[in-house]
Amino acid sequence: MSTRFVMQRDTHAWRIQVWSAFVLALLACAWGVFGAPGQDLDRAFLAIGLIFSVFSCFAVAKTQRDNRDGQVDTQGWVMMVWIALAAALALTAWGLWRMEMDAWIKRYLAVSWLFLVSTTFTLAKTLRDRHEADLLEQSSNRTGDATA
């Protein structure tokens, strides 16, 4: 018995919304980090934490998607990407919490950071959906050409 896949394409409006949200979240975080009071080293730590959060979100999203139909990655890899995400989120939260700044600035940075994490997962899914739809379309075109 073969598995049938339904090819679903996201609308152009959805892709614009996803990219716009991601860019907006990235800019909000950058603005907050560079405009935050305090030591340069604290701001650098926070910037690295935000970047680490983004990359680890992409890694988790990819790993989960790659392994959805059965495990193709080693258990060590799966565990490592989850540990990296937990470390990125925990260390960034700790760095934000310990920085000496007004509470409203911390809340702004926390909200923009959570927005960035959320939009990163959404962007990863949208990009992967498009890639898989392209592959499925190419496969069906080749199959159709071979039978014609």
C-alpha positions in Angstrom: 0.0 0.0 0.0 1.5 3.3 -1.0 1.1 6.5 1.0 -0.6 9.5 -0.7 0.5 13.0 0.0 -1.6 16.0 -0.5 0.3 18.9 -2.0 -0.8 22.2 -0.4 0.7 25.5 -1.3 0.7 28.5 1.0 -0.7 31.7 -0.4 1.5 34.6 -1.4 -0.2 36.6 1.3 0.7 34.0 4.0 4.3 34.0 2.9 4.5 37.8 3.0 2.9 37.8 6.5 5.4 35.1 7.8 8.5 36.9 6.4 7.2 40.3 7.6 6.6 39.0 11.1 10.0 37.4 11.2 11.8 40.5 10.0 9.8 42.7 12.4 10.6 40.5 15.3 14.3 40.5 14.4 14.3 44.3 14.0 12.4 44.7 17.3 15.0 42.5 19.1 17.9 44.3 17.5 16.5 47.7 18.4 15.9 46.6 21.9 19.4 45.1 22.3 21.3 48.0 20.8 19.1 50.6 22.6 19.3 48.9 26.0 21.1 50.6 28.8 24.0 48.9 30.4 27.4 47.5 29.6 28.4 46.6 26.0 29.2 43.1 27.2 25.7 42.6 28.5 24.2 43.8 25.2 26.6 41.5 23.3 25.6 38.5 25.5 21.9 39.2 24.9 22.5 39.6 21.1 24.3 36.3 21.0 21.5 34.7 23.0 18.9 35.9 20.6 20.9 34.6 17.6 21.5 31.3 19.4 17.7 31.1 20.0 16.9 31.6 16.4 19.4 29.0 15.1 18.3 26.5 17.7 14.7 27.0 16.8 15.5 26.3 13.1 17.5 23.2 14.2 14.6 21.8 16.3 12.0 22.5 13.6 14.2 20.8 10.9 14.9 17.8 13.1 11.3 17.3 14.1 10.2 17.6 10.5 12.9 15.2 9.2 11.9 12.6 11.8 8.1 12.9 11.5 7.7 9.6 9.5 10.3 7.7 11.4 13.6 8.5 13.0 16.4 9.2 10.5 18.6 11.1 12.9 20.5 9.6 15.7 19.1 9.9 19.2 22.2 11.9 20.1 21.4 14.5 17.5 17.8 14.8 18.5 18.8 15.2 22.1 21.5 17.7 21.2 19.1 20.0 19.3 16.6 20.0 22.1 19.3 20.7 24.7 20.6 23.5 22.5 17.1 25.1 22.4 16.6 24.7 26.1 20.1 26.2 26.7 19.5 29.1 24.3 16.1 30.0 25.9 17.3 29.5 29.5 20.6 31.5 29.1 18.9 34.3 27.2 16.2 34.6 29.8 18.9 34.5 32.6 20.9 37.2 30.8 17.8 39.4 30.3 16.7 38.9 33.9 20.1 39.8 35.4 20.7 42.9 33.3 20.3 46.1 35.2 17.6 48.1 33.4 14.1 49.3 34.0 11.4 46.6 34.1 9.5 48.0 31.1 12.7 47.5 29.0 13.1 43.9 30.2 9.4 43.3 29.3 9.8 44.8 25.9 12.9 42.6 25.2 11.2 39.5 26.6 8.1 40.0 24.4 10.1 40.8 21.2 12.3 37.7 21.9 9.3 35.4 22.3 7.8 36.9 19.1 11.2 36.1 17.4 11.1 32.5 18.7 7.5 32.1 17.5 8.1 33.6 14.1 11.2 31.5 13.6 9.2 28.3 14.0 6.5 29.6 11.7 9.1 30.6 9.0 10.9 27.3 9.3 7.6 25.4 8.7 6.6 27.7 5.8 9.9 27.2 4.1 9.9 23.5 4.6 6.3 23.2 3.3 7.2 25.0 0.2 10.3 22.8 -0.3 8.3 19.6 0.1 5.5 20.9 -2.2 8.2 21.6 -4.9 9.7 18.2 -4.5 6.3 16.5 -4.7 5.4 18.5 -7.8 8.7 17.6 -9.5 8.2 14.0 -8.6 4.6 14.0 -10.0 5.8 15.8 -13.2 8.5 13.1 -13.8 6.1 10.3 -13.2 3.6 11.9 -15.5 6.3 12.4 -18.2 7.3 8.8 -17.9 3.8 7.5 -18.5 3.0 9.8 -21.3 
